[in-house]
Protein backbone atom coordinates (compact mmCIF):
# COMPACT_ATOMS: atom_id res chain seq x y z
CA UNK A 1 0.00 0.00 0.00
CA UNK A 2 1.33 3.46 -0.94
CA UNK A 3 1.18 6.57 1.18
CA UNK A 4 -0.15 9.50 -0.87
CA UNK A 5 -0.15 12.01 1.98
CA UNK A 6 3.30 13.48 1.36
CA UNK A 7 2.87 14.30 -2.35
CA UNK A 8 -0.45 16.03 -1.72
CA UNK A 9 0.99 18.03 1.18
CA UNK A 10 3.99 19.06 -0.92
CA UNK A 11 1.69 20.03 -3.79
CA UNK A 12 -0.48 22.09 -1.45
CA UNK A 13 2.54 23.93 -0.03
CA UNK A 14 3.88 24.49 -3.54
CA UNK A 15 0.58 26.08 -4.60
CA UNK A 16 0.49 28.21 -1.44
CA UNK A 17 4.03 29.37 -2.14
CA UNK A 18 3.21 30.21 -5.78
CA UNK A 19 0.18 32.26 -4.72
CA UNK A 20 2.22 34.06 -2.06
CA UNK A 21 5.10 34.72 -4.46
CA UNK A 22 2.68 36.06 -7.07
CA UNK A 23 1.09 38.40 -4.55
CA UNK A 24 4.48 39.70 -3.44
CA UNK A 25 5.61 40.10 -7.06
CA UNK A 26 2.58 42.20 -8.02
CA UNK A 27 2.80 44.17 -4.77
CA UNK A 28 6.40 45.12 -5.52
CA UNK A 29 5.58 45.78 -9.18
CA UNK A 30 2.68 48.08 -8.31
CA UNK A 31 4.92 50.01 -5.91
CA UNK A 32 7.60 50.37 -8.59
CA UNK A 33 5.10 51.50 -11.25
CA UNK A 34 3.90 54.34 -9.02
CA UNK A 35 0.48 53.15 -7.95
CA UNK A 36 1.15 54.14 -4.34
CA UNK A 37 2.55 57.63 -4.90
CA UNK A 38 0.96 61.00 -4.35
CA UNK A 39 -0.31 61.01 -7.95
CA UNK A 40 -1.72 57.49 -7.81
CA UNK A 41 -5.30 58.67 -8.41
CA UNK A 42 -4.39 60.74 -11.48
CA UNK A 43 -5.43 58.11 -14.09
CA UNK A 44 -8.86 57.81 -12.46
CA UNK A 45 -9.49 61.55 -12.55
CA UNK A 46 -8.20 61.79 -16.12
CA UNK A 47 -10.59 59.00 -17.16
CA UNK A 48 -13.50 60.74 -15.43
CA UNK A 49 -12.62 64.02 -17.13
CA UNK A 50 -12.51 62.25 -20.50
CA UNK A 51 -15.95 60.71 -19.82
CA UNK A 52 -17.44 64.12 -19.04
CA UNK A 53 -16.03 65.61 -22.24
CA UNK A 54 -17.48 62.86 -24.41
CA UNK A 55 -14.22 61.00 -24.89
CA UNK A 56 -12.28 64.01 -26.10
CA UNK A 57 -9.13 64.89 -24.13
CA UNK A 58 -9.49 67.96 -21.94
CA UNK A 59 -6.97 70.76 -21.67
CA UNK A 60 -5.68 69.59 -18.26
CA UNK A 61 -5.09 66.00 -19.39
CA UNK A 62 -1.54 65.14 -20.29
CA UNK A 63 -0.81 63.49 -23.62
CA UNK A 64 2.42 61.56 -23.98
C-alpha positions in Angstrom: 0.0 0.0 0.0 1.3 3.5 -0.9 1.2 6.6 1.2 -0.1 9.5 -0.9 -0.1 12.0 2.0 3.3 13.5 1.4 2.9 14.3 -2.4 -0.5 16.0 -1.7 1.0 18.0 1.2 4.0 19.1 -0.9 1.7 20.0 -3.8 -0.5 22.1 -1.4 2.5 23.9 0.0 3.9 24.5 -3.5 0.6 26.1 -4.6 0.5 28.2 -1.4 4.0 29.4 -2.1 3.2 30.2 -5.8 0.2 32.3 -4.7 2.2 34.1 -2.1 5.1 34.7 -4.5 2.7 36.1 -7.1 1.1 38.4 -4.5 4.5 39.7 -3.4 5.6 40.1 -7.1 2.6 42.2 -8.0 2.8 44.2 -4.8 6.4 45.1 -5.5 5.6 45.8 -9.2 2.7 48.1 -8.3 4.9 50.0 -5.9 7.6 50.4 -8.6 5.1 51.5 -11.2 3.9 54.3 -9.0 0.5 53.2 -8.0 1.2 54.1 -4.3 2.6 57.6 -4.9 1.0 61.0 -4.3 -0.3 61.0 -7.9 -1.7 57.5 -7.8 -5.3 58.7 -8.4 -4.4 60.7 -11.5 -5.4 58.1 -14.1 -8.9 57.8 -12.5 -9.5 61.6 -12.6 -8.2 61.8 -16.1 -10.6 59.0 -17.2 -13.5 60.7 -15.4 -12.6 64.0 -17.1 -12.5 62.2 -20.5 -16.0 60.7 -19.8 -17.4 64.1 -19.0 -16.0 65.6 -22.2 -17.5 62.9 -24.4 -14.2 61.0 -24.9 -12.3 64.0 -26.1 -9.1 64.9 -24.1 -9.5 68.0 -21.9 -7.0 70.8 -21.7 -5.7 69.6 -18.3 -5.1 66.0 -19.4 -1.5 65.1 -20.3 -0.8 63.5 -23.6 2.4 61.6 -24.0 
